[in-house]
Amino acid sequence: MVYTHGSFLPYTEGYWVRFGTVRLGDYVWCAAGVFLHPGVEIGDNSFVNSRSVVTGAIAAGSVVEGNPAQVVGSMERLRRSMTPARLEAAANHMLRHFVAMVVQGHWSATVTTSGGSYQFTHRGRSYRLAAVGPKQPGLPIGSVDGRNIVLVSLANWQAPAGALTFDLSTGTVRPQNDPVYHELGQFMQRYYGIQFELEEH
């Protein structure tokens, strides 16, 4: 919650009230239940942990938590370097999780695996989900009469005609009107914090 003004107790009975603009830098993540008080400034590339109460300025690159929020680390120490191989491993992990939780769990679809890809039917259409990276530079062998959705961790990879892609190397997507593509994008945002930008043509 962001507060720019106000008081919980009556000002006319002697309680203080505070007014101030709240300023957030670029790439600031505030987890669930965070309170930002009037006048707070949070620098670029910072993370505020769940249920923290921020009452003052937070320097760029900080990880903060608590009430009142205090610096407990830095984003640089929290972050690991993502090589193309690590990015491909992350893509495969997210696909496995999505298939188990959504495709099999919520949709109760039967899934077959082949060469690292997942095939299933949803709303009468066949789908194949796959990850492409240094270990798997192309789509797995085998055809699917339906739609290919691919998590890409290789720069400048050329998708086959009709394939829908999430480019993890650039963080971009093309707008698509497909329910599985949309659900996978929402899943990666909700559970893994991934924000995609629309690719410019």
N, C-alpha and C positions, 0 to 999 in steps of 0.2 A: 504494500500500500504506500502511496506517495502522498505526503501531506505538505502543502505549500502554505497553509495558514490554519489558525484555529486553536482551540484549547478544549480539553475535556472537562474542565472545571470553570465555573463562572468568573469572568474577568472582574465583574463588579463586586465580587466578594474578596478580591485581593489576589486571585490566582493569576499567574503569568500567561500571556499569550505570545506566540511567536509567528512571524510572517517571513517568508523567504522563498526564492526560486530554488527548485531542485534541478541540478545539472548532472547529466550522465554523459560520460565520454563514449567513444566508439568501442564496440565489443565489450560491453558491460553485461554480465549475467547476474541476475538476481533470482535466487531460488525461491521456492514456495514460502509464503508467510513472512517475507521481509518487510520491515517498516522503515521508510525513509522520511526523516523529519524535515521541517522547513529549513532551507539554507544549506542543505547537504550538497556536496560536490564529490563525484566519484570519477577518478581518472580513467583513461583508456585501458582496455585489456585487463579488467578486474573482475573478480568473482565475489559475490556476497552470499554466504551460505544460508541455508534455511533458518527462518525464524529469528534472524538477526535484526537488531534495532540500530540503525545508523543515525548518529546525531551530529557528526562533524565531517570534515573533509577526509577522503580516502585517496591516497597517492596512486598514480597509474601503476599497473602491474601487480596489484595487491590481491591477496586472498584474505577475506575478513569473515569473522563470525562472532556471535555472542551478543550480550546485552549489558552494556553498550558494545557495539561491534569493535573489535580490535584486530589488527593485522596478525595473522597466524602463519603466513607464508607468502611466497611470490608465485606468480603464474609461470615464470620460467622454470622453477623447481617442480611445479606440478605437471608441466607438459613434457611429453617424450617426443623425440624426433620421429617423424613418420616417413620412413623410406617407402619406395614403391612396394616392396615385399610386405612391409607392415600394413600398408594401406590395403593391399589385396587380402591379407589375413583378416583385417577388420571388416572388409566387405563380406567375406565368407561367414564370419561370425554373425554379422547382422542378418544375413540371409537365413542362416540356420535358425536364429531366434525368431524371425518373422514367420518362417514356415511353421515352426512348432507352436508359436503362440496364436497367430492369426489364421493361417491357412488350415492347419490341422485342428487347432483349438477352437477358434470362433466359427470358422466356416465349415468345419468337419469334413474337409475335402480329403480324398485319398491322394497321397503324394508318392510319386516314383522318383528315384534318384538315378542319374546317369552321368558319369564323368564330371561330377561336381555341380551339376545343375539339378533343379527341382521342377518336375512336371506335374500339373494338376489341371482340373477343370473348375472354372468358377463362372456361374451364371451362363452356362452353356458354351463357354469359350475355353479352348485349351491355352495354357500358359506354360512358359518355361522361364524360370528365374536362374540367372547365372552371374558369376563375377569374372571379370577379365582383368588380368594383371601379368606380372613377370612370369609366374609359374603357369598360368593359363592364358596365353596371349590371344586366343581366339575362342569363339563359342564352342562348347563341347560338340563332338561329332554326334550326329543324329538330328532328325528333323522333327519339328512340331508343327502341326497344322493349326496354327493360332498365333499367339503373340509371344515374342521374346522381350523380356525386361532384363536389362543388364546393368550391374554396378561396375563402372569402369575406373581402374586405377592406373591406366597407361596413358601418358600424354599423347594426344593426336591420334587416338585409336579411331578407326573408321568403322562405324556400326553398319551391319548389313541392312538392306532396305527393309523398312517396316519395324525395325527394332526400336524399343524405347529405352533410353539410357539415363542414368544418373552418373554424371561425370564427377567422381570423387577427387580427381586430380586438380580440377579447376573449381569445384563447388557449384557447377552450373547444371541446369536442366532446360529442356524445351517444354513449352506448355503442351500438355496432353490431356485428352478427355478419355481416360481409361480408369475404371474403378480399382483395379489391382495396383496400377502405377501410382494412383493417388494415395491409396492406403499404405503402400510401402514408403512413400515420401513422408506421410504423416507419422508413420511408425518410427522412421529414422530421426525425425525432428523431435518427437515426443520422448523416445527412450534413449536416444544417443546425442541429442542436442545439435544435430546437423541442420544448418540453415543453407538452403540452396538459393541461388540467384538465377533469374531467367536469362538464358543465353541470348545474346544480341545477334541478329542476322545481318 
